[in-house]
Amino acid sequence: MMLWPEVVGKPAATLTAGLEVKNGVLYARLRSAALKAELFQCRFEVVGKLNEAVGAKIIRDIRFLG
């Protein structure tokens, strides 16, 4: 997902090992437990920013994998 660095920032994007969308859920594999906890707290904000950037409601939730 090319918008990921733009939405979460380049430092967080470098700690992301993989992204996959299935049935409206974005699965983000992260290399940092601290980042996982931080993004979990603001996941609905991230969902909103991703959908806004795309121009459609494609993502309804995010699951962070570690």
N, C-alpha and C positions, 0 to 999 in steps of 0.2 A: 504494500500500500504506500504509494508515493507521498501521500499527505501526512503520514505519521510523523516525520521529523518536523514538519511545519506546525503541527498541532501540539506535540509534546516537547518539542525542542530538540536540537541536535545532540546535546549530551545524553538525554534519555534515549534517543533513537540509537545511539551507538551501543547502548546496553540492551538493545532488543535483538534477540536471536532469531525471531521469526514471527510472521503475522499470517493469519489465515481467517477467512470469513466463511462461516457455515450457517445457513438458516438465520441470517440476521445477527449472528453473534460473532464478534471479532475475538479471536484467540490470539493473545500476545504472549510469546515466550520471552521472559526477561532474565537477564543474568544477574540481577541485583535484588535481594530481598527487600532492601530499603526502598528501592524504586517501586517495587511491586506494591508495598504498603502505601506509599505516597499516591500512586496512580489509582489505587483502589478507592481511596478517599474521594477522589474527584472524577471517578469514571463516567458519571452521567454528564458532566461538563465536557469531557473528552468526546463522548458519543455525540453530543450536540454540535461541537466544533467540527467533527469529521463529517457529519451529515450536512452541516451548513456549507462546508467546503465543496462537497460533492453536488449539492443542490437538490438532494433527495434524501428521504428517510430510509437509508439502507441498513444502518447498524442500529440495533435496539439495545444491545448490551455488550459488555466487554468482560472476558474472563482472562485473568492473568495467570500464566503458568510459570513455574520456576524451575 
